[in-house]
Structures are given as structure tokens and as C-alpha cells.
Amino acid sequence: MRSTGKKPYANPLTTDAAFGEVVGLIRAARQRAVQAVNTELIDLYWRIGKYLHERIRADGWAKGTVEQLADHIARTEPGLRGFSAQNLWRMRQFFEAYPNPEKLSTLLRELPWSAHLHLLSRAKRPEEREFYLGMAAQQRWSVRELARQIDSGLFERALLDPPKVSTALRAMHPQAEQQFKDAYLLDFLSLPDPHSEADLHRSLLMNLGRFLTELGRDFCYIGSEYPIQVGGQDFALDLLFFHRGLNCLVAVELKVTAFAPEHLGKLNFYLEALDRDVRKPHENPAIGLLLCASKDSKVVEYALNRTLSPALIAEYQTHLPDKKLLAAKLHEFYALQDATAALPSTKRKLRKMTGKKTP
């Protein structure tokens, strides 16, 4: 049969799906290759840091010798970047921060070198670095987001002010405290002062990607003003999410005022409606998050103590907290603990907050 020269017909829907699988394979392989290169680079920097640490101690190497080493590398390996004298000193600092080879865990290898530079220069306590290591790996933070979280004093806030959750939430979702915060930093919102709930709602939707980053990587957006019908009445839930790790719906109600106990009644109503009419059979009971402009911890404690719903109260902040004030509070926190028991106690809290073992 003579060929007509025309290409055989292909269903575009079929080819798009098939071709998409190939593209997915390429992207996955590329990501693995990038991670493999990063792993080797972090291992190399650690070994160089170990070498410098030992030569400085044994042979008295000083700043001038390290500068000569940097010049030697530049001459013998032209075009090779990342081995300046300053970076070599940072490699030594990296080794000294994590000196035990058995503790050179996958957590260290998951982060790029630029992230480690932020941690080394801005997180001073070992337990602080370990906390951010766990969170950055767990949440897949970019270097920019890691820097933002350090600037926001997330470690101090998480240690000093754990999330305020109901007894029911703790019983139904034992891992929930690792997934929520006592305060959410929304400094990326352009809110007028004062602002209304409509302003807050609209700005969150306009910055949904950044809000999801602040909430956590397992949160998936479902809808805004989510319709709920009970009896003959219609209601609208401010924001509805799904949490993949906890396998449940998360209802978020917004308040631009201080927390008041009566706010919980409406949230409890929405949780009941979600569990009865929206939740799928394989899902866990819904969780309610009341996001307020401010809260009194004692009022929150009383309100949550008797509620039967899995709920928590948090506040939103539109400006970076005062780092000096947080540092002072953290100093008081450590001073109140017994010197011999402080570190193990803090490590237990860190593991509880991140849900991961840290090096």
C-alpha cells in the first residue's frame, strides 16, 4: 500500500496523558539527581570542615593558612566555585556544629548549603538549629522561607507558646499539636489598620500560596465561604482545608477581634455539620481552627477545657515579633529549668513539635 505521507491520527487526550507520564518520569529523575549532588556536596563540605578543624588544632593553622589553601584550590581547579577562604571557614563551623559522623543524618543532607549557612549564622543554640533542620525538611521550606521563619522567632514561639488545643482534639488526633501553631505570621498580607473580617478573608485568598506555606505542607485548600446547609438554613464557613497527614477536614473561622468564648459555639456547629454531611467514611473527624487577632491564654484554657469538639485557638500576627523580647523570654525559660535536665527536656519538646528525630 502506498503511503499518503500523512501522520496517523492520535487522540489528543490520550497522547497528553501518555506524554505527561514521560515528563513526570523526567522530572522525578532530575529531582533525584539534584538531591544526589546536594548529598555529595554536603558530605564533602563536612569532611573538609573536619580536616580544617583537626589541622587548626594539631598544626596551628590560622587565617593566613586557610587563605593560602583557598588560593591553591583556585589555581589548581580553575573555574571551581564555593571554596573561598570565607566558605572554608564556614565548612569548619559546619563540622563543629555537627561533629559526630553517626549524627550526620539524612536531615543534614536534605538541605542545600545556602540553608545551612542561614542556620549557622542565625540559629545560635544547638537545639534551635535542630528544630529548624527538622521543620525545613518536614515542610520542604525554600531557603527564603527558612530565613523568614528564623526571623519570625518560630523556635522561641513554639517552645514558649505551644498550640492551645482542646482535650477532645488531643484525644482524637494525638499528632495534631505537631501540625498547628499558637500564632500564625501573616506579614505578607496588605491589610489596612484597622481591618475587617472581609479584608482579612480577601487578603488571605489573594495570598493563598503563602498562607498554605505558613499553615504547613500537608494542608490542601478546599474552598472559601464553604456552603453548609442545616435544616432549612444556609451557612458559610470562612475557609475549609484538608490535612493529608491527619486525614481530616480543617475548618478555619476568622475573627479580627480578641477571642471570646462564644466564638467556639459557631465553630462547634460547623464541625458537627462537616462530620455529618461532608466527611467521607475513611476520614477522621474534622478539626476546627479559630484564628483571632489576639487571645487571653487563661480565657482560652477555660473555654477549651469543657468543649467536646476537636478545636484549637490561635492568633494571627501581621508584623514580625520583637526578637529581643522573645530572646529574653527564652532566657527566662532556660533559667527556670534545672541545668542538668534542661537539654533532655527541651529535646523531647523539639521532637514533639517536629515529629522527627533530630541529629
C-alpha positions as CSV (number, residue, x, y, z in Angstrom):
1,M,0.0,0.0,0.0
2,R,1.3,3.4,-0.9
3,S,1.8,5.8,1.9
4,T,-0.2,9.1,1.8
5,G,2.5,10.9,3.8
6,K,0.0,11.8,6.5
7,K,0.7,11.2,10.2
8,P,-1.7,8.7,11.8
9,Y,-4.5,10.3,13.8
10,A,-3.9,10.3,17.6
11,N,-6.4,11.3,20.2
12,P,-5.0,14.4,21.8
13,L,-6.5,13.4,25.2
14,T,-4.7,10.0,25.1
15,T,-1.4,11.4,24.0
16,D,-1.4,14.2,26.5
17,A,-1.9,11.7,29.3
18,A,0.7,9.3,28.0
19,F,3.3,12.1,27.3
20,G,2.6,13.6,30.7
21,E,3.7,10.3,32.3
22,V,7.1,10.6,30.5
23,V,7.5,14.2,31.6
24,G,6.8,13.1,35.1
25,L,9.5,10.4,34.9
26,I,12.0,13.0,33.6
27,R,11.2,15.5,36.4
28,A,11.4,12.8,39.1
29,A,14.8,11.6,37.8
30,R,16.0,15.2,37.6
31,Q,15.0,15.8,41.2
32,R,16.8,12.7,42.4
33,A,19.9,13.8,40.5
34,V,19.8,17.2,42.1
35,Q,19.3,15.6,45.6
36,A,22.2,13.2,45.0
37,V,24.5,16.1,44.0
38,N,23.5,18.0,47.1
39,T,24.1,15.0,49.3
40,E,27.6,14.6,48.0
41,L,28.3,18.3,48.3
42,I,27.1,18.4,52.0
43,D,29.2,15.3,52.8
44,L,32.3,17.0,51.1
45,Y,31.9,20.2,53.0
46,W,31.6,18.3,56.3
47,R,34.8,16.3,55.5
48,I,36.7,19.5,54.6
49,G,35.4,21.2,57.7
50,K,36.6,18.2,59.8
51,Y,40.0,18.4,58.1
52,L,40.4,22.1,58.8
53,H,39.2,21.7,62.4
54,E,41.9,19.0,63.0
55,R,44.7,20.9,61.3
56,I,43.9,24.1,63.2
57,R,44.0,22.2,66.5
58,A,47.0,20.0,65.7
59,D,49.2,22.2,63.5
60,G,48.0,25.7,64.4
61,W,46.6,26.6,61.1
62,A,45.3,30.2,61.1
63,K,43.5,32.6,58.9
64,G,46.5,33.1,56.6
65,T,47.0,29.3,56.0
66,V,43.3,28.9,55.1
67,E,43.6,31.8,52.7
68,Q,46.6,30.1,51.1
69,L,44.6,26.9,50.8
70,A,41.8,28.8,49.0
71,D,44.3,30.3,46.6
72,H,45.8,26.9,45.9
73,I,42.4,25.4,45.1
74,A,41.6,28.3,42.8
75,R,44.9,27.8,40.9
76,T,44.7,24.0,40.7
77,E,41.0,23.8,40.0
78,P,40.2,26.9,37.8
79,G,36.5,27.6,37.5
80,L,35.6,25.7,40.6
81,R,33.4,27.9,42.9
82,G,32.5,27.7,46.5
83,F,35.9,27.2,48.1
84,S,36.8,30.8,49.0
85,A,38.5,31.3,52.4
86,Q,35.3,32.6,53.9
87,N,33.4,29.4,52.7
88,L,36.2,27.2,54.0
89,W,35.8,28.7,57.5
90,R,32.1,28.1,57.2
91,M,32.8,24.4,56.4
92,R,34.8,24.2,59.6
93,Q,31.9,25.8,61.5
94,F,29.5,23.3,59.9
95,F,31.6,20.4,61.2
96,E,31.9,21.9,64.6
97,A,28.1,22.3,64.8
98,Y,27.6,18.6,63.8
99,P,30.9,16.9,64.8
100,N,29.6,13.3,65.3
101,P,29.7,11.3,62.0
102,E,26.9,9.0,63.2
103,K,24.7,12.0,63.6
104,L,25.4,13.3,60.1
105,S,21.8,12.3,59.3
106,T,19.7,12.5,56.2
107,L,18.3,15.6,57.6
108,L,21.6,17.5,57.1
109,R,21.8,16.1,53.6
110,E,18.3,17.2,52.6
111,L,19.0,20.9,53.0
112,P,21.1,22.9,50.5
113,W,24.3,24.6,51.6
114,S,22.7,28.0,51.5
115,A,20.1,26.9,54.0
116,H,22.9,25.6,56.3
117,L,24.6,29.0,56.1
118,H,21.4,30.6,57.4
119,L,21.2,28.2,60.2
120,L,24.9,28.6,61.2
121,S,24.8,32.3,61.2
122,R,21.3,33.0,62.7
123,A,20.5,30.0,64.9
124,K,22.9,30.0,67.9
125,R,21.7,27.2,70.1
126,P,22.2,23.6,69.0
127,E,18.6,22.7,69.8
128,E,17.4,25.7,67.8
129,R,19.4,24.5,64.8
130,E,18.0,21.0,65.2
131,F,14.4,22.4,65.4
132,Y,14.8,24.3,62.1
133,L,16.5,21.4,60.5
134,G,13.5,19.2,61.2
135,M,11.0,21.8,60.2
136,A,12.7,22.7,57.0
137,A,13.0,19.1,55.9
138,Q,9.4,18.3,57.0
139,Q,7.8,21.3,55.4
140,R,10.1,21.5,52.3
141,W,10.9,25.1,53.0
142,S,12.8,27.1,50.5
143,V,15.9,29.0,51.8
144,R,13.9,32.2,51.7
145,E,11.1,30.7,53.8
146,L,13.6,29.2,56.3
147,A,15.1,32.7,56.7
148,R,11.6,34.1,57.2
149,Q,10.8,31.6,59.9
150,I,14.0,32.2,61.7
151,D,13.3,36.0,61.6
152,S,9.8,35.3,63.0
153,G,11.3,33.5,66.0
154,L,9.4,30.3,65.3
155,F,11.6,28.3,67.6
156,E,11.1,30.6,70.5
157,R,7.4,30.9,69.9
158,A,6.9,27.1,69.5
159,L,8.9,26.4,72.7
160,L,7.4,29.1,74.8
161,D,3.8,29.0,73.5
162,P,2.7,25.6,72.2
163,P,-0.6,25.5,70.4
164,K,-3.7,25.7,72.6
165,V,-5.8,22.6,71.8
166,S,-8.9,21.1,73.4
167,T,-8.8,17.8,75.2
168,A,-11.0,16.3,72.5
169,L,-8.5,17.3,69.8
170,R,-5.6,15.7,71.8
171,A,-7.6,12.5,72.2
172,M,-8.9,12.2,68.6
173,H,-5.7,13.4,66.9
174,P,-2.6,12.7,69.0
175,Q,-0.3,14.2,66.3
176,A,-2.3,17.4,65.9
177,E,-0.1,19.5,68.1
178,Q,2.8,19.0,65.7
179,Q,0.8,20.4,62.8
180,F,-0.6,23.6,64.3
181,K,0.9,26.8,65.8
182,D,-0.1,29.0,68.6
183,A,0.3,32.1,66.3
184,Y,0.5,32.4,62.5
185,L,2.7,35.1,61.0
186,L,0.8,36.8,58.2
187,D,3.2,39.6,57.5
188,F,2.8,39.1,53.7
189,L,-0.8,40.5,53.9
190,S,-1.5,44.0,52.9
191,L,-4.2,44.8,55.5
192,P,-5.5,48.3,56.4
193,D,-5.4,49.3,60.0
194,P,-8.0,48.7,61.3
195,H,-9.3,45.9,59.1
196,S,-12.5,44.0,58.8
197,E,-13.0,40.2,58.6
198,A,-13.8,40.7,54.9
199,D,-10.4,42.5,54.4
200,L,-8.7,39.6,56.2
201,H,-10.6,37.0,54.2
202,R,-10.0,38.6,50.9
203,S,-6.3,39.2,51.5
204,L,-5.8,35.5,52.6
205,L,-7.3,34.3,49.3
206,M,-5.1,36.7,47.3
207,N,-2.1,35.3,49.1
208,L,-3.3,31.7,49.3
209,G,0.0,30.1,48.3
210,R,1.9,31.9,51.1
211,F,-0.8,31.2,53.6
212,L,-0.6,27.5,52.8
213,T,3.2,27.6,53.4
214,E,2.6,29.2,56.8
215,L,-0.1,26.6,57.6
216,G,2.1,23.7,56.6
217,R,2.8,21.5,53.6
218,D,0.1,18.9,54.3
219,F,-2.7,21.5,54.2
220,C,-4.8,21.4,51.0
221,Y,-7.2,24.2,50.1
222,I,-10.8,23.2,49.5
223,G,-12.9,26.3,49.5
224,S,-13.8,29.8,50.7
225,E,-17.2,30.6,52.3
226,Y,-17.9,26.9,52.0
227,P,-21.7,26.3,51.9
228,I,-23.3,24.3,54.7
229,Q,-27.0,23.7,54.9
230,V,-28.6,22.5,58.1
231,G,-32.4,22.2,58.2
232,G,-33.8,24.9,56.1
233,Q,-30.9,27.4,56.7
234,D,-27.8,28.1,54.8
235,F,-24.4,28.9,56.4
236,A,-20.9,29.7,55.1
237,L,-17.7,28.5,56.6
238,D,-14.9,31.0,56.2
239,L,-12.2,28.6,54.9
240,L,-12.1,24.9,54.5
241,F,-8.9,22.8,54.2
242,F,-8.0,19.1,54.2
243,H,-4.9,17.9,56.1
244,R,-3.3,14.9,54.4
245,G,-1.3,13.8,57.4
246,L,-4.2,13.9,59.8
247,N,-6.6,12.7,57.1
248,C,-9.3,15.1,58.1
249,L,-11.1,18.4,57.1
250,V,-9.9,21.5,58.9
251,A,-12.4,24.3,59.3
252,V,-10.9,27.8,59.8
253,E,-13.0,30.6,61.2
254,L,-11.6,34.2,61.2
255,K,-12.0,36.8,63.9
256,V,-10.4,40.3,63.8
257,T,-11.1,40.8,67.5
258,A,-9.8,39.1,70.6
259,F,-11.0,35.6,71.3
260,A,-14.3,35.3,73.1
261,P,-15.8,32.1,74.5
262,E,-18.9,32.4,72.4
263,H,-16.8,32.1,69.2
264,L,-16.4,28.4,69.9
265,G,-20.2,27.7,69.7
266,K,-20.3,28.6,66.0
267,L,-17.1,26.6,65.2
268,N,-18.5,23.6,67.0
269,F,-21.7,23.8,65.0
270,Y,-19.7,23.8,61.7
271,L,-17.6,20.8,62.9
272,E,-20.8,18.8,63.6
273,A,-22.2,19.7,60.2
274,L,-19.0,18.7,58.4
275,D,-18.8,15.4,60.2
276,R,-22.4,14.5,59.5
277,D,-22.8,15.8,55.9
278,V,-19.3,16.3,54.3
279,R,-16.8,13.9,55.9
280,K,-16.1,10.7,53.9
281,P,-16.3,7.3,55.7
282,H,-12.5,6.8,55.6
283,E,-11.7,10.3,57.0
284,N,-11.1,11.2,60.6
285,P,-13.3,13.8,62.5
286,A,-12.9,17.4,61.4
287,I,-10.8,19.9,63.3
288,G,-11.7,23.5,63.9
289,L,-9.2,26.3,64.0
290,L,-10.3,29.7,65.3
291,L,-7.9,32.3,64.0
292,C,-8.2,35.5,66.1
293,A,-6.5,38.9,66.3
294,S,-5.5,38.2,69.9
295,K,-6.3,36.0,72.8
296,D,-6.0,35.7,76.6
297,S,-4.4,32.4,77.4
298,K,-6.4,31.9,80.5
299,V,-9.7,32.5,78.7
300,V,-8.6,30.1,76.0
301,E,-7.8,27.5,78.6
302,Y,-11.1,27.7,80.3
303,A,-13.0,27.7,77.0
304,L,-11.2,24.7,75.6
305,N,-11.3,22.7,78.8
306,R,-15.0,21.8,78.5
307,T,-15.6,21.7,74.8
308,L,-16.2,18.3,73.3
309,S,-15.1,19.3,69.8
310,P,-11.5,18.9,68.4
311,A,-10.7,22.6,68.2
312,L,-7.9,25.0,68.8
313,I,-7.4,28.7,69.2
314,A,-4.6,30.6,67.6
315,E,-3.9,34.2,66.7
316,Y,-2.6,35.8,63.6
317,Q,0.2,38.4,63.6
318,T,0.7,40.9,60.8
319,H,4.2,42.0,61.9
320,L,7.4,40.2,62.9
321,P,7.5,39.7,66.6
322,D,10.2,41.5,68.7
323,K,13.1,39.1,68.6
324,K,14.8,40.8,71.6
325,L,11.7,40.2,73.7
326,L,11.5,36.6,72.5
327,A,15.1,36.0,73.3
328,A,14.6,37.4,76.8
329,K,11.6,35.1,77.4
330,L,13.7,32.2,76.2
331,H,16.5,33.1,78.5
332,E,14.0,33.0,81.4
333,F,12.6,29.7,80.2
334,Y,16.1,28.1,80.3
335,A,16.9,29.7,83.6
336,L,13.8,28.2,85.3
337,Q,14.9,24.7,84.3
338,D,17.4,22.6,86.2
339,A,20.8,22.8,84.4
340,T,21.2,19.0,84.2
341,A,17.7,18.3,83.0
342,A,17.1,21.3,80.6
343,L,18.6,19.8,77.4
344,P,16.8,16.4,77.5
345,S,13.6,18.2,78.4
346,T,14.0,20.6,75.5
347,K,14.9,17.8,73.1
348,R,11.7,16.0,74.0
349,K,9.7,19.1,73.2
350,L,11.5,19.6,69.9
351,R,10.8,16.0,68.8
352,K,7.1,16.5,69.8
353,M,6.9,19.8,67.8
354,T,8.6,18.4,64.6
355,G,7.6,14.8,64.8
356,K,11.1,13.9,63.7
357,K,14.3,12.7,65.3
358,T,17.0,15.4,65.1
359,P,20.8,14.9,64.9
